[in-house]
């Protein structure tokens, strides 16, 4: 197809086609994440962001490309989830500027839109890192711009863009050593390429099949750790029968055919399994071939998703018709943690964080729910920082400040320094100052085999994360906690706060407290029943 101009209807089509392409392969993008933790959801965040854009333009028929471009830009911005989603929304928001006063766009205008998007995306990131989606988008548009003339076939120009984007993606490990060590390319860049491939397919007349559940997945990526089929979260522990030969690799292969998010941990005569599947009975039947169940749990994730949708609005802990001087918003998961932050004076809690990245619109809604002149947002997760910062820029009728807390322990520590009697500058200085001095620890499990900074990690290992860096991978959770505490606590440590996840039993916690007392008898220890998912322990050391 020789397409020299794109109108509003064709823009809708190619954007939707690109989104479907990403949606169909988003799990492959998730799997490229360097960190093997359960919240590696770049593909999920990107597809959810794009779906928000598609929803925003769905009802626009026979409109100028200017109108469609503006609606697309706004939809992407409001629906952006996670850092990857925010960057993606910025890359495409260049359309709105390049298409001003246009009914249609030719190749130079289209590429100019992508170029302005790159400029915006770089501007949105405080410290842009090369070897990421930013590099892929920049190098691709620079190459394509040289081929874009008024008479160019837009499909041909986008093919030049795509060829350079693929080459740039292959070079990302040379720019980011952590990618090379893990044997992957940048996940965000790979996601962008899928979108462009889908757009080109539409220009060729190859419209992709939406699938039976395309519309149902808009904005719900975060509910179940990135997968989109829902089904049942199935967990069980088997006492292996020595009379029945057990091969972990074969067992894992059998279960992998039933679903995803699979974790199999075998320790002696005990085997623990976690899998998301629509046929939990089949998983149990396979497990029972090797021994007897000691424990099993099956949860309906589809029902959980529907419940989350019904309760997805920000939860207002404290509400007043009086306009206060200051207000607080935070992002947190777990009943115990929510109660803790409420008791510390937080006005609105957005349920989310690991595997559940709130959108820009979620933050805007929360800001509007706070009756205060100045609102402080405490993200508690590095992957929601950009969404929070984007929302802060969108709200102009009140002052909004994002406190750079990238973990829950950092957010907790910063709140201990919040003093409403001080002015804004003093509050920010004290809260951010403590963030810089608190040590943050996390315990979770590995979802895939990898190697990071020389550390070999196997799926199912318990990971000790200190200030964002994986410092250990252990076969047991208790060993992982011991190693992490040994790394974080020293003679200068005064307070250790341990926020306990919902899967930790009392016996293990008592062992952790006893170990900590042996390591450093002088520290003050505070235990909080956080009830959080994904991260079994969250630790703050001051």
C-alpha positions in Angstrom: 0.0 0.0 0.0 1.4 3.4 -1.0 0.4 5.6 1.9 1.7 9.2 1.6 -0.7 10.7 4.1 -2.3 9.5 7.3 -5.7 10.8 8.4 -7.4 10.4 11.8 -9.0 7.1 11.0 -5.8 5.6 9.8 -3.9 6.8 12.8 -6.6 5.1 15.0 -6.1 1.9 13.1 -2.3 1.7 13.2 -2.2 2.6 16.9 -4.7 -0.1 17.7 -2.8 -2.6 15.6 0.4 -1.7 17.3 -1.3 -2.1 20.7 -2.7 -5.5 19.8 0.8 -6.6 18.7 2.2 -5.6 22.0 -0.6 -7.1 23.9 -0.2 -10.5 22.2 3.5 -10.6 23.1 3.7 -8.5 26.3 4.8 -11.5 28.4 7.9 -11.8 26.2 8.7 -8.2 27.2 8.1 -9.0 30.8 10.6 -11.8 30.6 13.4 -9.5 29.4 13.5 -7.6 32.7 16.9 -7.8 34.2 15.8 -8.3 37.8 14.2 -11.7 38.3 11.7 -10.4 40.8 7.9 -10.8 40.6 7.4 -7.1 39.7 9.3 -7.2 36.4 6.3 -6.0 34.4 7.5 -3.7 31.7 5.4 -5.4 29.0 2.3 -5.3 31.2 2.8 -1.6 32.0 3.4 -0.7 28.3 0.4 -2.6 27.0 -1.9 -1.1 29.7 -0.7 2.4 28.8 -1.3 1.8 25.1 -4.7 0.4 25.8 -5.6 3.6 27.6 -4.7 5.5 24.5 -6.8 3.2 22.3 -9.8 3.7 24.6 -9.4 7.5 24.4 -9.6 7.5 20.5 -12.0 4.6 20.1 -15.1 6.7 19.5 -13.5 9.3 17.2 -14.6 8.7 13.6 -13.7 10.9 10.6 -11.9 13.4 12.8 -8.8 15.3 11.7 -5.5 13.8 12.7 -5.0 16.7 15.1 -8.0 15.7 17.1 -7.1 12.0 17.2 -3.5 12.9 18.1 -4.5 15.1 21.1 -6.9 12.5 22.4 -4.3 9.7 22.0 -1.7 11.8 23.8 -4.1 12.6 26.7 -5.3 9.0 27.0 -1.7 7.7 27.1 -0.7 10.2 29.7 -3.6 9.6 32.0 -3.3 5.8 31.7 0.5 5.6 32.0 1.7 3.0 34.5 5.2 2.4 35.6 8.3 4.2 34.4 8.1 2.3 31.0 4.5 3.4 30.5 5.2 7.1 31.3 8.2 7.1 28.9 6.0 5.4 26.2 3.3 8.0 26.7 5.8 10.8 26.2 7.2 9.2 23.1 3.8 9.3 21.5 2.6 12.6 22.8 4.8 14.4 20.2 2.0 13.6 17.8 -0.2 16.3 19.4 2.3 19.0 18.7 3.4 17.8 15.2 -0.2 17.5 14.1 -1.5 20.9 15.2 -3.9 22.4 12.6 -3.6 19.3 10.4 -6.3 17.2 8.8 -3.7 14.6 7.7 0.0 14.0 8.1 2.7 13.1 5.6 5.9 11.3 6.3 7.9 14.3 7.5 5.1 15.3 9.8 4.7 11.8 11.2 8.4 11.5 11.8 8.5 14.9 13.3 5.9 13.8 15.8 8.1 10.8 16.8 11.1 13.2 17.1 9.3 15.6 19.4 8.1 12.6 21.4 11.8 11.6 21.9 12.6 15.1 23.1 9.7 15.0 25.6 10.6 11.6 26.9 14.2 12.6 27.5 12.9 15.7 29.3 10.6 13.6 31.5 13.4 11.5 32.9 15.6 13.2 35.5 18.7 11.1 34.7 18.2 9.6 31.2 20.1 6.3 30.8 21.4 5.2 27.4 20.9 1.6 26.4 17.1 1.9 27.1 13.9 2.6 25.1 15.1 6.2 25.0 18.2 5.3 22.9 16.2 3.0 20.6 13.6 5.6 19.9 16.1 8.4 19.4 18.4 6.5 17.0 15.5 5.1 15.1 13.9 8.5 14.5 17.2 10.1 13.6 17.7 7.5 10.9 14.1 7.7 9.6 14.1 11.5 9.4 16.8 11.4 6.7 14.4 9.3 4.4 11.2 11.3 5.1 10.2 13.5 2.2 6.8 14.9 1.1 6.5 12.2 -1.5 7.7 9.3 0.8 5.6 6.3 1.4 5.0 6.4 5.2 5.3 2.6 5.3 8.8 2.8 3.7 9.9 5.4 6.2 8.6 3.4 9.2 10.5 0.4 7.8 13.7 2.4 8.0 12.7 3.4 11.5 12.0 -0.3 12.4 15.3 -1.5 10.9 17.3 1.0 12.9 15.3 0.4 16.1 16.1 -3.3 15.9 19.8 -2.6 15.3 19.8 -0.1 18.2 18.1 -2.7 20.4 20.8 -5.2 19.7 23.4 -2.6 20.8 21.7 -1.9 24.2 23.8 -4.5 26.0 26.9 -2.7 24.9 25.6 0.5 26.6 24.3 -1.2 29.8 26.6 -3.8 31.2 23.8 -5.3 33.4 21.9 -6.2 30.2 25.0 -8.0 28.8 25.6 -9.9 32.0 22.0 -11.0 32.1 22.0 -11.9 28.4 19.0 -9.7 27.4 18.3 -6.6 25.5 16.3 -3.6 26.9 12.7 -4.6 27.5 11.2 -1.2 26.9 13.0 -0.9 23.5 11.7 -4.4 22.6 8.2 -3.3 23.5 8.4 -0.2 21.3 9.5 -2.4 18.4 6.5 -4.6 18.7 4.2 -1.5 18.5 6.0 -0.2 15.4 5.7 -3.7 13.8 2.0 -3.7 14.4 1.6 -0.2 13.0 3.5 -1.2 9.8 1.3 -4.3 9.5 -1.8 -2.1 9.5 -0.3 0.1 6.7 0.1 -3.1 4.7 -3.5 -4.0 5.3 -2.7 -6.7 7.8 -5.1 -6.0 10.7 -4.3 -8.2 13.7 -7.0 -10.2 15.5 -8.0 -8.4 18.7 -8.7 -11.7 20.4 -11.7 -12.5 22.5 -10.4 -10.6 25.6 -8.7 -7.5 24.2 -11.1 -4.9 25.7 -11.4 -6.8 28.9 -7.8 -6.3 29.7 -7.7 -2.5 29.5 -6.0 -1.2 32.6 -5.9 -4.4 34.6 -2.3 -5.6 33.9 -1.2 -5.1 37.5 -3.7 -7.2 39.3 -2.0 -10.5 38.9 1.7 -9.9 38.4 1.5 -9.2 34.7 -0.5 -12.2 33.2 -3.8 -11.5 31.6 -5.6 -14.8 31.7 -6.4 -14.6 35.4 -7.6 -18.0 36.6 -6.5 -19.4 39.9 -3.4 -18.7 42.0 -2.5 -22.3 43.1 0.0 -23.0 45.8 0.8 -26.3 47.5 3.4 -28.1 49.6 4.1 -31.8 49.0 5.9 -34.2 51.3 7.7 -36.3 48.6 7.3 -40.0 48.7 10.7 -41.6 48.5 9.1 -44.6 46.8 8.1 -42.4 43.9 11.0 -41.1 41.8 11.0 -37.3 41.7 12.8 -35.2 39.1 12.4 -31.4 39.7 13.1 -30.6 36.0 10.5 -33.0 34.7 8.0 -31.9 37.4 8.5 -28.3 36.4 8.0 -29.1 32.7 4.8 -30.8 33.5 3.4 -27.8 35.5 4.7 -25.2 33.0 2.2 -26.5 30.4 -0.7 -25.5 32.7 0.0 -21.8 33.3 2.6 -19.2 34.2 4.2 -17.5 37.2 5.5 -20.9 38.1 7.9 -21.4 41.0 9.0 -24.8 42.2 11.3 -25.1 45.2 12.5 -28.6 46.3 14.3 -28.9 49.6 14.9 -32.4 50.8 11.7 -34.3 51.0 9.6 -31.1 50.7 8.5 -29.5 47.4 6.7 -26.1 47.3 4.8 -25.0 44.2 3.2 -21.7 43.0 1.5 -21.5 39.7 -1.2 -19.4 38.0 -3.5 -21.6 36.0 -7.1 -21.9 34.8 -7.0 -25.7 35.7 -5.9 -25.9 39.3 -7.2 -29.5 39.6 -4.7 -30.6 36.9 -1.8 -29.0 38.9 -2.9 -30.8 42.1 -3.2 -34.2 40.2 0.4 -33.8 38.9 1.6 -32.9 42.4 -0.1 -35.8 44.1 1.7 -38.3 41.9 4.9 -37.6 43.9 3.6 -37.5 47.5 1.1 -36.2 50.0 -0.1 -32.6 50.4 1.0 -30.8 53.6 -0.7 -27.6 52.6 -2.6 -26.2 49.6 -4.3 -23.0 48.7 -6.3 -22.0 45.6 -7.5 -18.4 45.1 -9.7 -17.2 42.3 -7.7 -14.3 40.7 -10.6 -13.4 38.3 -12.8 -12.7 41.3 -9.9 -10.9 43.0 -9.6 -8.7 39.9 -13.3 -7.9 39.9 -13.1 -7.0 43.6 -10.1 -4.8 42.9 -11.9 -3.0 40.1 -14.9 -2.4 42.5 -12.5 -0.9 45.1 -9.8 0.6 42.9 -10.6 4.2 43.8 -8.1 5.8 46.3 -9.0 4.9 49.8 -9.5 8.0 51.9 -8.3 7.4 55.4 -9.0 10.8 56.7 -11.4 13.3 55.1 -12.4 16.9 56.1 -14.3 19.6 54.4 -11.8 22.1 55.8 -8.9 22.9 53.6 -5.8 21.9 55.5 -2.3 23.2 55.0 -0.8 19.9 54.1 -2.0 16.5 52.9 -0.3 13.2 52.3 -0.7 10.5 49.7 1.1 7.2 49.6 1.1 3.9 47.6 1.1 0.7 49.6 -0.1 -2.9 49.5 -1.1 -5.0 52.6 -3.7 -4.3 55.3 -1.1 -3.9 58.0 1.0 -1.4 56.0 -2.1 0.5 55.1 -3.1 0.8 58.7 0.4 1.9 59.7 0.5 4.7 57.1 -3.0 5.8 58.1 -1.9 6.0 61.7 1.1 8.1 60.6 -1.3 10.7 59.1 -1.6 9.7 55.5 -4.8 11.1 54.0 -5.2 9.0 50.9 -3.7 5.5 50.2 -3.5 4.2 46.7 -3.5 0.4 46.8 -0.5 -0.7 44.7 3.2 -0.9 44.4 5.0 -4.1 43.5 3.2 -5.7 40.5 0.4 -3.1 40.9 1.6 0.2 39.4 -1.0 3.0 39.7 -1.6 5.2 36.7 -1.1 8.9 36.4 -4.9 9.3 36.6 -4.9 7.3 39.9 -2.5 9.9 41.4 -4.6 12.8 40.0 -7.7 11.4 41.6 -5.9 11.0 44.9 -4.6 14.6 44.8 -8.1 15.8 44.1 -9.4 13.8 47.1 -7.1 15.6 49.5 -8.4 19.0 50.8 -5.0 20.6 51.3 -3.0 23.5 49.9 0.1 21.4 49.6 0.1 17.7 48.9 3.0 15.4 49.4 3.1 12.1 47.5 5.2 9.3 48.8 5.5 6.7 46.0 7.3 3.9 48.0 8.3 2.3 44.7 10.8 3.4 42.0 8.6 2.2 39.2 5.8 4.6 40.1 7.9 7.7 40.6 7.4 8.9 37.0 3.6 8.5 37.2 3.5 10.4 40.4 5.7 13.2 39.0 3.7 13.4 35.9 0.5 13.8 37.9 2.1 16.5 40.0 2.8 18.5 36.9 -0.8 18.1 35.6 -2.4 19.5 38.8 -1.9 23.3 38.9 -4.5 24.6 41.4 -2.6 23.2 44.4 1.1 22.5 45.2 2.1 18.9 44.8 5.5 17.6 45.9 6.8 14.1 45.2 9.1 12.8 48.0 11.7 10.5 46.4 10.9 7.4 48.4 11.6 4.4 46.2 10.8 1.7 48.7 8.3 1.3 51.5 11.1 1.4 54.2 12.2 4.7 52.8 8.7 6.0 52.7 8.1 4.9 56.3 11.3 6.5 57.5 10.5 9.8 55.7 7.1 10.0 57.3 8.6 9.8 60.8 10.2 13.2 60.0 7.0 14.8 58.8 6.3 17.9 60.9 3.2 19.9 59.9 4.3 22.8 62.0 7.2 23.5 59.6 7.2 25.2 56.2 7.3 23.3 53.0 11.1 23.6 52.3 11.9 22.4 55.8 9.6 19.4 55.5 11.1 18.4 52.2 14.6 18.8 53.4 14.1 16.6 56.5 12.1 13.9 54.8 14.5 13.5 51.8 17.4 13.8 54.2 16.3 10.7 56.2 15.7 8.8 52.9 19.3 9.2 52.1 20.4 7.8 55.4 18.0 4.9 55.9 19.0 1.5 54.6 16.3 -0.4 52.8 16.0 -4.2 52.6 13.6 -6.5 50.8 13.1 -10.3 50.6 11.3 -11.8 47.6 11.7 -14.8 45.3 13.2 -15.2 41.9 10.9 -15.9 39.0 13.6 -17.0 36.5 17.2 -18.1 36.3 19.8 -15.3 35.7 23.1 -13.9 36.7 23.5 -10.4 38.1 26.9 -8.8 39.1 28.4 -12.3 39.3 25.6 -13.7 41.4 24.0 -16.8 40.0 20.3 -16.9 40.6 17.9 -19.9 40.2 14.2 -19.7 39.9 12.6 -20.1 43.3 15.6 -18.7 45.2 14.9 -16.2 47.9 16.5 -12.9 47.0 18.0 -10.4 49.5 17.8 -6.9 48.1 19.7 -4.0 49.8 19.0 -0.5 48.6 17.8 -1.8 45.2 20.7 -4.2 44.6 20.4 -8.0 44.8 23.0 -9.0 47.3 22.2 -12.7 47.9 20.2 -15.6 46.5 19.4 -18.4 49.0 17.6 -21.7 48.9 15.6 -20.8 52.1 13.9 -17.6 53.1 15.5 -17.6 56.6 19.0 -17.8 55.1 18.1 -14.9 52.9 16.9 -12.8 55.8 20.0 -13.6 57.8 22.3 -12.6 55.0 20.4 -9.4 54.3 20.4 -8.3 58.0 24.1 -9.0 58.2 24.6 -6.7 55.2 22.4 -3.9 56.5 23.1 -3.8 60.3 26.3 -2.6 61.8 27.6 -1.0 65.0 26.2 2.3 64.0 22.7 1.0 63.5 20.1 2.1 66.1 16.7 1.1 64.8 15.6 -1.9 62.7 12.0 -2.0 61.5 10.8 -5.2 60.0 7.5 -5.3 58.0 6.4 -8.8 57.7 4.5 -10.2 54.7 1.4 -12.3 54.9 3.2 -15.6 54.0 5.7 -15.5 57.0 4.8 -17.7 59.9 5.4 -16.9 63.6 8.1 -19.5 64.1 10.3 -18.1 61.4 9.8 -14.5 62.6 10.9 -15.6 66.1 14.0 -17.1 64.6 14.7 -13.8 62.7 14.3 -11.8 65.9 16.6 -14.1 67.8 19.2 -13.9 65.0 19.0 -10.1 65.0 19.6 -10.0 68.7 22.7 -12.1 68.3 24.0 -9.9 65.5 23.5 -6.6 67.3 22.1 -6.6 70.8 22.0 -2.8 71.1 19.6 -2.1 68.2 15.9 -1.3 68.9 13.7 -3.7 66.9 10.2 -2.9 65.7 8.0 -5.6 64.1 5.1 -4.6 61.9 2.6 -7.1 60.6 2.4 -5.6 57.1 0.4 -8.3 55.4 2.0 -7.4 52.0 2.2 -9.6 49.0 5.3 -10.4 46.9 7.9 -9.1 49.4 8.0 -11.4 52.5 10.1 -8.9 54.5 10.6 -5.2 54.1 13.4 -3.9 56.4 14.3 -0.3 57.4 17.6 0.2 59.2 18.4 3.6 60.7 
